[in-house]
Amino acid sequence: MKQIVLALATVVTLFACNSNSADTAAAVEKAKKETLDSINAVNVAKQQVIDSMNAIHHSARKSHPVEAPARNNYAAPNTVASDNTPAPAPAPAPQKKKGWSHTAKGAVVGAGAGAITGAIVNPDRVKGAAIGAIVGAGVGAGTGAIVDHAKKKKAAQQ
């Protein structure tokens, strides 16, 4: 058993050390691009929230006019100086997903149960816990994925 684990660790190490510097540079560039794309997506979402809040503010002001004190012509950097501009349409509110998926819950519960079982069964407690956690997480995630798939299928039928 020790020889199999040692051979497997050696193979994994050799494959991990066999990386090419060009592949690494390409991976770094890809990661940078993905990071910039996600930052841009966050900025777009932030701007949509600002636009929808401005639209709500303008519609509330039009429906309930209140005598405002005299204004100066100064406008903050992100605001509009005149009230004559049309307000942008509010962005549709995204549906919030509540809680964890069954896949995530299954992975966490399976990892915990596997770690406890592995530590009890194997004389080497740490090794048993590590192996049990990995196997348990895989089994739990698989079971949770099956439950998620069944729920999506049931929701699609209704």
Secondary structure as GFF3:
##gff-version 3
##sequence-region A 1 158
A	DSSP	alpha_helix	2	17	.	.	.	ID=ss1
A	DSSP	alpha_helix	21	63	.	.	.	ID=ss2
A	DSSP	alpha_helix	102	121	.	.	.	ID=ss3
A	DSSP	alpha_helix	125	157	.	.	.	ID=ss4
###
